[in-house]
Amino acid sequence: MTKILIIGRVPPPVGGVTMHVTRLIESLTVHGFPHFTFCDLKNDSLCRIIRKIVQHGIIHLHASNPFFQLLFAMFCFLLGKKLLLTYHGNWGRYGIHGNLAIKLSALICTVPIVQNKESMATAQYYNGTAVLISTFIPSAYTTPLSPQHSQQLEEFRRSFKFIFCTNAWNLSFDKNGKETYGISEIISNIQHVDSGGLIISDPSENYKPFIKKTFGWIPGNILFIGGQHDFSNVLRVSDAFIRNTTTDGVSLSIYEAHENNVVVLASASVSRADFCNIYQDISKIDVVNELKKGRIRLQAEEKMEGANVTIQLIDLYKRYI
């Protein structure tokens, strides 16, 4: 029982959790850390997952459902397993019962791993071993787009002076019934910007019908890219990335945008990275002016190399092996 068992899902579908798990597995291999095995919650049988849990002393869980997190933490506690639990979302994002489940799972697990300072403050109250480790691991490569998508992006780029982009792994709503990713609000702003176009990465293909129903049509300066694709390709033709969420953990796309020298406009729903251009209400900002200010900020910025997430996790693993 000397190895780490990493449990989670990998794409498809593409989402923050599945991309993190994929990149973590790849990065651990690149860093020469052999002491782990992986179980896929989506494709592995329940019997295999339970057998692997029994065979390992340390479990690292990646899952978003707070009730599943709690049940899993209780199961590991009863088996005497050390559980490292990564909370990919912001604490407090769920309703009363969901938030209570998160607090209880943090109390039971060995190490809660959180994504921002607000979550860290609460997690430490329930478990003093809580750590703040980002889920952003840079991609080692970019998967090329299909010829059809490549042509769409090229033509759209030529049609507008300023290209904005955003993404949503699926159509979802927060505990107050608002769109988690705020795509409708972005469109309401940008549809009136003559010189600007918006590319929406919509891998689930559930957002486009929703927008068409909401607005009655798709504005001419809006382009949806559906199906499974690498969002880095979209960032490479964009001037700014908009993260208009009502809640968040660590948005991988924010850091990918920054890596590609793309301006980041982000809602103030949670604490954001220092390089983000933060706003309170997207309906009240001039996105082109914010883009221009963001470019000046990028030019003046002295880029610092961030913490290596994989090394941080390896150090954490070694602490418990």
N, C-alpha and C positions, 0 to 999 in steps of 0.2 A: 504493500500500500504506500508506494512512494511517488506515484504519479498524480497529476492533476487531471480531473475529468471536467472538460468544458462542455456544457449543455446549452444548446440554443438552436436557432434556425439559420439557414443560409438561403440566399435568393434562389429562385423567385418565391415570393414577390420581393422587389427591391424596397428596402426601408432602412432607417437608421440602425436598427438593431441587427438586421440580417447582414448589412454591409460591415458593421463593426465586427461581428463574429467571423465573417469571411476573412477580413483583413487581419484580425488577430491570429487566426490559425496560420495564415501565410507568413505573417511577420515573426511569429514564434519560431517557425521553421527556418526562416532566413537568419535569425539571431542564434541559431544552433541550440535551441532549447528543446530537447527531445522528450522531456518528462511530462507529456500530456497525451490524452486521447480525447476524441470528440464524439459526442452523441447528438444526433439531429432529432429534435423534438417532432419534426414534421414527418420524417421518413423512417426513423428507427421504431421498432416495435416496443411496446411498453415493457415486455419481458426483457428485452435487450437493455433498455435504459436502466431498469431496476437491477439487473445483473451487474452492469457496469458501475452503478452507484455502490453496490455491495463490495465490489473489487477495489474501489478507490477510497482513500482516506480524506481527500480534499476535493471538493466539488466547486466549480465556478459556474453559476447560473446566469444566463441572459434570457430574461422573459419580461414582458410588459404588463401582464395581467396581475394586479395586486393580490387577488385571491389565490391564484396559482402560486405566486411567490410565497404567500403565507403557508399554504398546504405543503409546499416543497420544503420550506424551512423547518416545519414541524416534523416532517418525515426524516430529514437529515439529523435533526436533534435527537429523535428517538433511536436512530441507528448509530449515534455517536460520531457522525461525520462533521468535518469542518467545512462550513459553507461560506464561500465568498459570493456575495449577491450584488450584481451590478444593477442599479436603478437607472434606467436610461432616460426616464422622464423627470420633470421637476416635481419635487414633493409638494403635496397640496393640490395637485391637478385633478384629483378624483373627488367623488362625493364623500359624505361622512364615512360610510362603511369602507370604501376603497382606501381612503387615507388612514383609517384605523388599521386596516390589514397591512399596509406598508409599515406603519410604526411597530406593529407586533412582529412582523417578519424581520425587521431590523434588530429588534430586541433579542430575537432567538438566534439569528445567524451569527457566524463568527466574525465576519467583516462586511459591513455595508459599504458599497462603493458608489459614490454620488457624483453629480455632474456640475454643480455650481455652489456658490457660497451660501445661498439661502438654504438649500437642501442640506448642506454640511452642518449648518448650525443646529438644525432640528435632529439630524441623524446622530450627531454626537451626544445629544441629550438622552437618546434611547440606547446608544451603544458607543462607548468611549473609544472603540477600535475603528470607528468610521474613518474612511479616507476619501479624499477628493482626487479622482483620477479621470481625466477626460476619456471619452470614447473615440476621439479622432485619431485615426491611424492613416497616414497618407497612403494612397494607392500606388502600387509598384508599377502599374501600367494602365493605359486607357483602352478599353475595348472599342474598336471603330464602329461607327454607326452604319446602318444599312444605306445603300445608295440612295433610296428614296428619302430617308431622313436627312442625309447629307445635302441633297439638292434643295430640300425645303429650307434648311438653315441658311444655305448660301444665298438663295433668292430673297429670303426674309431680311438677311443682313444688308443686302444691297438696297432694300426698299426704305430703310429708315436710318436717320442720323444717329439715333441713340437706341440701343437694344438693352432692354431690361429682361431679367429672367426670374423665374421662381419655380418651385416644385412642391408636389404633394404625393406621398406614396399611395394615398387613397383618400377618398372623400370621407371626412370624419368631423365630428362635432364635440365640443368640450362639455363640461358638466352643466354649463349655462345655456347650451343649445346653439352656441355660436360656432361658425366654421373654425376648426383648429388652425388651418393654414391661411385663412383670410383671403382666399383667391378672389372672391367676388369684390371685396373692398379694393384690391389692387386694380382689378379691371375697371371698376367705377372711376378710379383716378386716371388711369393711363388711356382709356378710350377717348379722352378729350385732349391728349397730347399729340398734336399733328406730326411732330418730328420723332416720336418715340413708338417703338413696338415692344410687345411683351411676348416672350416665349414661355410656355407653361409645360413643364415636364410632368406628364400624367401617365405613369407606367400602368396603373390599374385600369385606365380608360373610363373611370367612373366620374371624373370631374367634368369632362366636356359636356355630357348630356345634362348635368346639373346646371352648368352655366348657361347652356342654351335654353333650358326651361326657365331659369331665373331672369335672364335678360330678354328672352324671346328671339335672340339671334347671337351669333358670335361676331363681335366687332372686327372690322377689317385689319386692325393693327394688333390682333391677338393670334398667336400660332400655338396650337397644341401639338406636342410630340407624345404620342401614345406608345404603349407596349414597353417591353423591357429594353432599356438602353442605358449607356453610361452617361451620367449627367455632366461629366467633365467636358464632353464634346459641346454641350450647350454653353457652358461657362466660357469656352474658348472663343465664342463668337459674340459674347455679351460684354456690355460696359458696366452693368451693375446687377447684383443679385439682391432680391427683396425677400426678406424673411418676416412675414407679417403674421406670426403665430400668436395665439392667445395664451399659450404656455409652451415650455420647451425644456429640453435637457441640454445636451450639447448638440447643436446642429452641425453635422458633418459637412453639409454643403456650405455653411458659413466659412469654415476653415479651408475648404477646397477652393472657394471663390478667392479668398485672400492669397492662397498659394499661386493662383493664376493672375494676380494683380487686378482682380475685378473688385470694384467698389461694392461694399456691403451696406445696405440699408436694412435696419432691423427694428422691430417693435420693442418697446420697453417692458415687455411682459415678464422678463426675467433678466438677471444680470447678463451682460454681453461682453464679448472680448473687447479689448481697448481699441482695436482697429475699426470697430463697427460705427456707423453713423446711425445713431439711435433717434427714434421719433416716438411720440405718444399716440398720434392718430394719423393714419396714412391719408385720410380724406382732407387733412388740413396742410399737407406739405406739397411743395412743387418738386416733383421727382427729378426733373431735369436740373434744377438748381442744386438739389441735394447731391445729385451725381457729380456735378462740377465741383462742389465743395469736397466731395469724397476723393476726387482725383487729386486735388491739391494736397489733401491729407496723405494720400498714398505716396506722392512724390517727396513729401517732407519726412516720411516715416523711415526710421532706421530699423530695418527688420532684424528681429532677434530670433535666434533659434529656440523653439519651444521645447518643453520637456518631452522626452521620448516615452510615449505611453507604453510601448512594449517592454522597455527596460523597467519602467515603474512596476508593471504587472509581474515581470519575472522576479524582481526583488521581493514583491509581496508573496509570490508563490514560494520562493526559497525560505522565507520566514517561517512557513508552516510545513514544509516538506520534512 
